Amino acid sequence: MQQGSANLNIMIKAARLAGRSLVKDFREVENLQVSSKGAGDFVSRADIAAEQIIREELMEARPNYGWVGEESDAEIGKDPTRRWIVDPLDGTTNFLHGLPHWAVSIALEHKGEIVAAVVFDPAKDEMFFAEKGMGAFMNETRLRVSGRSVMIESIFATGLPFGGRSDLPETLQDLARLLPTTAGVRRWGAAALDLTYVAAGRYDGFWERELHAWDIAAGLLIVREAGGFTQAIDPEADPLTSGTVIAANTEIFEKFAKIIRNQ
């Protein structure tokens, strides 16, 4: 694997340790399908245990940094310019249903900017990582966004709102405008992996609303370092605070963004 900075190496180690714990739990999930509540409780315990592993690793190595995680309270560090942004299990519903598509996401923010990122898919043993200005990688391979420039040849990814979420009407309108112009839209249920797949050229673009910073912080840097472009759906906003994102290769970004923004 490529040599990164000390911080990146700490992040990769933490992601691997959490991944190992989650894989063990994932093997148990099939045995829990009899009771949906039992399985849900089990997965939330797996999620919290993974976050605890990551938190202990990162905070032991960098005790002065702040922390934002999905499963625990945010913490301002003694060094207020740096904080970890962590999703210990992105794709919880996939995990719960025994679908092998979920990831650990860890980002390091410095002065409001993501400077290092790791997204680890333990089920496929794919470690995506990037540092600002240093490129993006998956295991040993340098990542590059796709070179497709024609919408009808391109595939896109999104999340479909569930459980009565308020962004359902907007997303259905997006799909009505986008689907006729593309080679397809995928919905795989893990935003962190959707972004890394754009970085790897597997998808040509991705968009979604109502996301949290920990869903996308790491993936945004990985896309940018792979030569892609990212913005919030409102181009004046910040994806991390607005919870919306459009990501694509630079060839297709404008055409894709116009459709999502209904311009």
JOHU-V903031 format. One record per backbone hydrogen bond with DSSP energy under -1.0 kcal/mol. CO is the residue of the C=O (numbers start at 1). NH is the residue of the N-H. E is the energy in kcal/mol with one decimal. If there is no record, write none. Layout:
BEGIN
CO|NH|E  CO|NH|E
END
This chain:
BEGIN
5|9|-2.4  6|10|-2.1  7|11|-2.3  8|12|-2.6  9|13|-2.2  10|14|-2.4  11|15|-2.5  12|16|-2.3  13|17|-2.4  14|18|-2.4  15|19|-2.5  16|20|-2.4  17|21|-1.8  18|22|-2.5  19|23|-2.7  20|24|-1.7  21|25|-1.8  22|26|-3.0  23|27|-1.8  28|31|-1.2  29|32|-2.3  30|33|-1.0  32|35|-1.1  35|39|-2.7  36|40|-2.5  37|41|-2.7  38|42|-2.3  39|43|-2.6  40|44|-2.3  41|45|-1.9  42|46|-2.3  43|47|-2.7  44|48|-2.3  45|49|-2.6  46|50|-2.3  47|51|-2.2  48|52|-2.2  49|53|-2.0  50|54|-2.2  51|55|-3.0  52|56|-2.5  53|57|-2.2  54|58|-2.9  55|59|-2.8  56|60|-1.8  57|61|-1.8  58|62|-2.7  62|65|-1.7  64|79|-2.8  66|84|-2.3  67|75|-2.7  68|86|-2.9  75|67|-2.7  79|82|-1.4  81|111|-3.0  82|66|-2.9  83|109|-3.0  84|68|-2.0  85|107|-2.2  86|70|-1.5  87|105|-2.9  90|103|-2.1  91|95|-2.3  92|96|-2.8  93|97|-1.6  94|99|-2.9  95|98|-1.4  99|101|-2.2  103|90|-3.3  104|120|-2.7  105|87|-2.7  106|118|-2.7  107|85|-2.7  108|115|-3.0  108|116|-1.2  109|83|-2.1  110|113|-1.5  113|110|-3.3  115|132|-2.4  116|108|-2.7  117|130|-2.1  118|106|-2.9  119|128|-3.0  120|104|-2.4  121|126|-2.0  126|121|-2.9  127|139|-2.5  128|119|-2.7  129|137|-2.8  130|117|-2.5  131|134|-2.5  135|131|-1.1  136|143|-3.1  137|129|-2.5  138|141|-2.6  141|138|-2.7  150|153|-1.4  151|154|-2.0  154|183|-2.8  155|204|-2.9  156|186|-3.1  157|207|-1.9  162|165|-1.0  165|168|-1.4  167|171|-2.1  168|172|-2.5  169|173|-2.0  170|174|-2.5  171|175|-2.5  172|176|-2.2  173|177|-1.9  174|178|-2.9  175|179|-2.6  178|181|-2.0  179|182|-1.5  184|156|-2.2  186|158|-1.9  190|194|-2.3  191|195|-2.2  192|196|-1.8  193|197|-2.4  194|198|-1.5  195|199|-2.2  196|200|-2.0  197|202|-2.1  197|203|-1.6  198|201|-1.4  204|249|-1.5  205|157|-1.9  206|247|-2.9  208|245|-2.2  212|215|-1.1  213|217|-2.5  216|220|-2.6  217|221|-1.1  218|222|-1.9  219|223|-2.4  220|224|-2.2  221|225|-2.8  223|228|-2.6  224|227|-1.6  226|145|-2.3  229|248|-2.0  231|246|-3.0  234|237|-2.4  238|242|-3.1  239|243|-2.1  243|211|-2.9  245|208|-1.8  246|231|-2.3  247|206|-2.8  248|229|-2.9  249|253|-1.4  252|256|-2.5  253|257|-3.4  254|258|-2.2  255|259|-1.4  256|260|-2.1  257|261|-2.9  258|263|-2.5
END
